[in-house]
Amino acid sequence: MKAAGLTKRVTLHTLRHSFATHLLENGTDIRIIQVLLGHNNLSSTARYTQVATDTIRATQSPLDRLSLEVTPPG
């Protein structure tokens, strides 16, 4: 905690959350994270992964890649 300059309380549980979140944000498949955390159910892993707003915002929708031309009714 001190070496990282953190002022808030840090527990092993906090470290698990951070570990899972950083892996997910760096593109690790959530099923791999599930195995690393030792979870039987993916829903348990999902509770550990807090995805940053910037990561969500940067995710491109497959619909954005479509080239659609809109023709007004005439």
NUDRENGU-592021 format. One line per 8 residues: number of its first residue (from 1); their letters; for each residue y, x, z of C-alpha. Coordinates in Angstrom, 2 decimals. Layout:
BEGIN
NUM) A) Y:X:Z; ...
***
This chain:
BEGIN
1) MKAAGLTK) 0.00:0.00:0.00; 2.47:2.66:1.03; 1.70:4.88:-1.96; 2.34:1.96:-4.33; 5.55:1.00:-2.53; 4.30:-2.47:-1.67; 5.98:-4.26:1.18; 3.88:-7.41:1.37
9) RVTLHTLR) 0.49:-7.70:3.02; -2.41:-6.61:0.79; -6.03:-7.52:1.44; -9.26:-6.81:-0.44; -9.01:-10.38:-1.71; -5.57:-9.56:-3.16; -7.05:-6.50:-4.88; -9.83:-8.63:-6.44
17) HSFATHLL) -7.21:-11.01:-7.84; -5.15:-8.13:-9.21; -8.22:-6.41:-10.68; -9.33:-9.57:-12.48; -5.85:-10.46:-13.68; -5.15:-6.98:-15.07; -8.48:-6.92:-16.89; -7.79:-10.33:-18.43
25) ENGTDIRI) -4.25:-9.38:-19.45; -5.62:-6.25:-21.16; -7.98:-8.33:-23.27; -11.24:-8.10:-21.32; -13.46:-11.11:-21.99; -13.55:-13.43:-18.98; -17.38:-13.36:-19.02; -17.28:-9.59:-18.51
33) IQVLLGHN) -14.89:-10.09:-15.59; -17.30:-12.69:-14.22; -20.10:-10.11:-14.17; -17.87:-7.41:-12.65; -16.84:-9.74:-9.83; -20.45:-10.86:-9.29; -19.80:-14.55:-9.87; -22.55:-16.94:-10.93
41) NLSSTARY) -20.11:-19.56:-12.18; -17.24:-19.00:-14.59; -15.17:-21.50:-12.59; -15.23:-19.06:-9.65; -13.85:-16.30:-11.88; -11.14:-18.59:-13.23; -9.71:-18.91:-9.71; -9.20:-15.15:-9.57
49) TQVATDTI) -7.37:-14.81:-12.84; -3.66:-15.52:-12.66; -2.40:-14.99:-16.19; 1.18:-13.79:-16.45; 3.66:-16.06:-18.20; 4.56:-13.28:-20.65; 0.91:-12.98:-21.68; 0.68:-16.70:-22.33
57) RATQSPLD) 3.96:-16.67:-24.25; 2.80:-13.75:-26.43; -0.43:-15.49:-27.46; -0.24:-16.68:-31.04; -1.64:-20.08:-31.90; -4.06:-20.13:-34.84; -1.89:-22.95:-36.22; 1.05:-20.52:-36.48
65) RLSLEVTP) -0.90:-18.53:-39.08; -1.23:-21.47:-41.45; 1.02:-21.63:-44.47; 1.87:-25.27:-44.81; 4.33:-26.76:-47.23; 5.79:-30.07:-46.21; 6.61:-32.40:-49.05; 8.81:-35.32:-48.10
73) PG) 7.58:-38.73:-49.24; 9.28:-39.73:-52.39
***
